[in-house]
Amino acid sequence: MKVNPAYQTKQQLLDLYNKPLLELVFEAATIHRQFHDPREVQMSSLLSIKTGGCSEDCGYCPQAARYNTDVEAHKLMTVESVIEQAKNAKANGSSRLCMGAAWREVRDNKDFDNVVEMVQEVNNLGMEVCCTLGMMNENQALRLKNAGLFAYNHNLDSSPEFYGDVISTREYEDRLNTIENARKAGISVCSGGIIGMGEAVEDRIGLLMSYMKMETPPESIPINALVAVEGTPLEDQKPIEQWEMIRMVATTRILFPEAIVRLSAGRTKMNMEGQALCFMAGAGSIFAGDKLLTTPNPEFNEDKEMFDILGLVPKEPFKDGVQPVSMPDAQIEARKRKEEEREAELKLARENAIQEGFEPRKVTSVESL
Ligand code: SF4
């Protein structure tokens, strides 16, 4: 049951969201137990592989180049450092790594080749690999899929009606297209939203209705609370009450019984009791590690303590799907072949030059260059 047939109209959904809180949690917990092991919560890590300097204008995002925030931009991490971070995350109990790049869209260049390699390497570590790289076309989705990508994250953020109040540089439709491209490539979809941006409850319901209309709704639905960052247009938004997060998690759980509902950004503003109610109401994943891309998140140790107190256990990878097989990437192979040929040509040219009596200059230290 991908979508719960008991709820179809906007009014039914609103009534559900506004139910007395404990009744809502009870209904969600009952459904959660039918489809999931309630003790298992997946620990996922989110790694910003390319930070800041984004050309988009998402009003909540400190990585947009046009806003004056404290985020330090850095270019794409190397494949080696991503592998190191992935190993650390795995050693700390994470079974999924989500790699985020602050791009408007994927471009077919060397950076994307490197991301493809990162996906291959992290998949080979036995972790679920998720990427969030902005918009992408079908061909790019296919390359990621063949590299071993398990999931692609692309959030709809809010309802179609409210979306334009927060983002103007790309349309809701663009987001739907990217989700469709991931779907066509056979990649599982992770897509959710942010609450606390000034939207009405109707907009939260509108977001969920967008997923209900899809032929196949997302397998993974992250629910975020806005982390208002100084310098962004939403900097003055008051933090939402944790009860709203609980309501949103519970409503999502009831509507999409099979999906993994992810309790994502904004946990630092919740206490353990609030988070416990979210787990009770069907949250099946948290992001672990002290940073969520660029915003604060509870430390690994705090989460471990919370798991012990609540009797939760970290979920193993690939319980919701088979591990993809990483295949060699044709474009990376072609590039490597070209680099090898170029290297061989240079070597031959050097050898020929030496035979003809040319003495290469000896470099003894970096200073002498
Ligand atoms: S949310 Fe993503 S696309 Fe939007 S500004 Fe931030 S990095 Fe760019």
Residues whose N, C-alpha, C, O or C-beta is under 5 A from the ligand:
A	BS01	SF4	C54 E56 D57 C58 C61 Q63 A64 A102 W103 R104
